[in-house]
Amino acid sequence: MDDVVKTLTLKTVSQTAEKLQPVRRPSREEAEAAVRTLIAWAGDDPAREGLIDTPKRVVKAYDEFFQGYAMNGGAVLDKVFEEVAGYDDMVLVRDIPFSSHCEHHMVPFVGTAHVAYYPSEGVVGLSKLARVVDVFAKRLQTQETMTAQIVEAIEEALNPRGVAVLIDAEHMCMSMRGVQKQGSSTITTRFTGLFKDDPAEQVRFMTMLKGYRAR
């Protein structure tokens, strides 16, 4: 499997739900008409039996695919638990499955996210880390932007001593079209705080991703 590894810089990425500029959302009827146009452009008849209800299905699917635009990463992480018996070591949730859509071709990319942080003012429920991945995955995305947005949301909500995120995904825009390289995966990472300042913490994070697998 070919791996493309990208380590992101600390450049601020301001595309969280609360920072996106508002746009006029077309009506459902307009969206369905657009789907019929694309079906015709592809060379088929949108009025034939097998396709007549497809525009409705596609628009309904888009509501699910892109529900992240109606979600806020900070709101997902707003409940912090401070009574953790002084626990201040790494919290890692790994192997979080996700699906997203490439903003360049609007085809899926699918993979897993691994999220870790060092708490400073408390911890969040573990499911919230999985949810914050979905907040940003359920949008038109690039993997690089998504990685940075997850880190930024955790930084802003928890003020942790460090955050580490690694995303490993296969992009259908590479496997279904263009170069058509099935099985190629792209890995992106971003580290802040302790993880950025101490290479040993990065090594520990990577080691924990590989080890301690349930038997």
VENVEN-V643277 format. One record per pair of residues at least 12 apart in sequence whose ideal C-beta (glycine too) atoms are under 7 Angstrom apart, sorted by sequence separation. I is the first residue (numbers start at 1). J is the second residue. D is the distance in whole Angstrom. If there is no record, write none. Layout:
i=I j=J d=D
i=I j=J d=D
This chain:
i=39 j=51 d=6
i=151 j=163 d=5
i=98 j=111 d=7
i=136 j=149 d=5
i=115 j=129 d=5
i=136 j=150 d=6
i=151 j=165 d=5
i=170 j=184 d=7
i=39 j=54 d=7
i=97 j=112 d=6
i=98 j=113 d=6
i=150 j=165 d=5
i=170 j=185 d=5
i=171 j=186 d=6
i=96 j=112 d=6
i=169 j=185 d=7
i=95 j=112 d=5
i=96 j=113 d=4
i=133 j=150 d=6
i=168 j=185 d=6
i=169 j=186 d=6
i=115 j=133 d=7
i=132 j=150 d=6
i=147 j=165 d=5
i=35 j=54 d=7
i=36 j=55 d=5
i=95 j=114 d=7
i=96 j=115 d=7
i=168 j=187 d=5
i=35 j=55 d=4
i=94 j=114 d=4
i=113 j=133 d=5
i=147 j=167 d=5
i=132 j=153 d=5
i=146 j=167 d=7
i=166 j=187 d=7
i=167 j=188 d=5
i=93 j=115 d=5
i=132 j=154 d=7
i=32 j=55 d=4
i=35 j=58 d=5
i=166 j=189 d=5
i=32 j=56 d=6
i=35 j=59 d=7
i=92 j=116 d=4
i=143 j=167 d=6
i=165 j=189 d=7
i=91 j=116 d=6
i=165 j=190 d=5
i=90 j=116 d=5
i=91 j=117 d=6
i=143 j=169 d=6
i=32 j=59 d=6
i=164 j=191 d=5
i=31 j=59 d=5
i=90 j=118 d=6
i=91 j=119 d=6
i=163 j=192 d=5
i=162 j=192 d=6
i=163 j=193 d=7
i=28 j=59 d=6
i=88 j=119 d=6
i=162 j=193 d=3
i=164 j=195 d=4
i=91 j=123 d=6
i=161 j=193 d=5
i=162 j=194 d=3
i=163 j=195 d=7
i=93 j=126 d=6
i=160 j=193 d=7
i=161 j=194 d=5
i=162 j=195 d=4
i=96 j=130 d=5
i=106 j=140 d=7
i=109 j=143 d=7
i=124 j=158 d=7
i=162 j=196 d=7
i=98 j=133 d=5
i=115 j=150 d=7
i=65 j=101 d=6
i=93 j=129 d=5
i=98 j=134 d=6
i=93 j=130 d=6
i=96 j=133 d=5
i=100 j=137 d=4
i=103 j=140 d=4
i=117 j=154 d=6
i=121 j=158 d=7
i=155 j=192 d=6
i=84 j=122 d=7
i=99 j=137 d=7
i=103 j=141 d=6
i=121 j=159 d=6
i=84 j=123 d=6
i=98 j=137 d=4
i=101 j=140 d=6
i=103 j=142 d=6
i=119 j=158 d=7
i=120 j=159 d=6
i=151 j=190 d=5
i=162 j=201 d=7
i=82 j=122 d=4
i=101 j=141 d=7
i=120 j=160 d=6
i=80 j=121 d=7
i=81 j=122 d=5
i=100 j=141 d=5
i=117 j=158 d=7
i=119 j=160 d=6
i=120 j=161 d=5
i=147 j=188 d=4
i=151 j=192 d=6
i=164 j=205 d=5
i=80 j=122 d=4
i=81 j=123 d=5
i=118 j=160 d=5
i=148 j=190 d=6
i=80 j=123 d=7
i=117 j=160 d=4
i=118 j=161 d=4
i=143 j=186 d=6
i=147 j=190 d=5
i=166 j=209 d=7
i=80 j=124 d=6
i=118 j=162 d=5
i=144 j=188 d=6
i=79 j=124 d=7
i=117 j=162 d=7
i=143 j=188 d=5
i=79 j=125 d=7
i=100 j=146 d=7
i=117 j=163 d=5
i=77 j=124 d=5
i=116 j=164 d=4
i=115 j=165 d=5
i=77 j=128 d=6
i=17 j=69 d=7
i=76 j=128 d=6
i=113 j=165 d=7
i=114 j=166 d=5
i=17 j=71 d=6
i=18 j=72 d=6
i=113 j=167 d=5
i=17 j=72 d=5
i=76 j=131 d=5
i=77 j=132 d=6
i=17 j=73 d=7
i=18 j=74 d=7
i=76 j=132 d=5
i=111 j=167 d=6
i=112 j=168 d=6
i=16 j=73 d=6
i=111 j=168 d=5
i=111 j=169 d=3
i=73 j=132 d=5
i=76 j=135 d=6
i=110 j=169 d=6
i=111 j=170 d=6
i=109 j=169 d=5
i=110 j=170 d=6
i=109 j=170 d=7
i=73 j=135 d=5
i=109 j=171 d=4
i=73 j=136 d=7
i=109 j=172 d=6
i=71 j=135 d=5
i=108 j=172 d=5
i=107 j=172 d=4
i=68 j=134 d=7
i=107 j=173 d=5
i=68 j=135 d=5
i=68 j=136 d=6
i=105 j=173 d=4
i=68 j=137 d=7
i=102 j=171 d=6
i=104 j=173 d=7
i=107 j=176 d=6
i=68 j=138 d=3
i=69 j=139 d=6
i=67 j=138 d=5
i=68 j=139 d=4
i=102 j=173 d=5
i=66 j=138 d=6
i=105 j=177 d=7
i=65 j=138 d=7
i=66 j=139 d=6
i=118 j=193 d=7
i=77 j=153 d=7
i=118 j=194 d=5
i=77 j=154 d=7
i=80 j=158 d=7
i=74 j=153 d=6
i=78 j=157 d=7
i=73 j=153 d=3
i=77 j=157 d=4
i=77 j=158 d=6
i=74 j=156 d=6
i=74 j=157 d=5
i=116 j=205 d=6
i=114 j=209 d=6
i=94 j=209 d=6
i=92 j=208 d=6
i=17 j=135 d=7
i=15 j=145 d=6
i=13 j=145 d=6
i=16 j=149 d=6
i=15 j=149 d=6
i=13 j=148 d=4
i=8 j=144 d=6
i=13 j=149 d=6
i=16 j=152 d=7
i=16 j=153 d=6
i=6 j=144 d=6
i=8 j=147 d=6
i=13 j=152 d=6
i=8 j=148 d=5
i=2 j=181 d=7
i=8 j=188 d=6
i=8 j=189 d=7
i=1 j=183 d=5
i=2 j=184 d=4
i=3 j=185 d=6
i=4 j=186 d=4
i=5 j=187 d=5
i=6 j=188 d=5
i=7 j=189 d=5
i=8 j=190 d=4
i=1 j=184 d=7
i=4 j=187 d=7
i=1 j=185 d=6
i=3 j=187 d=6
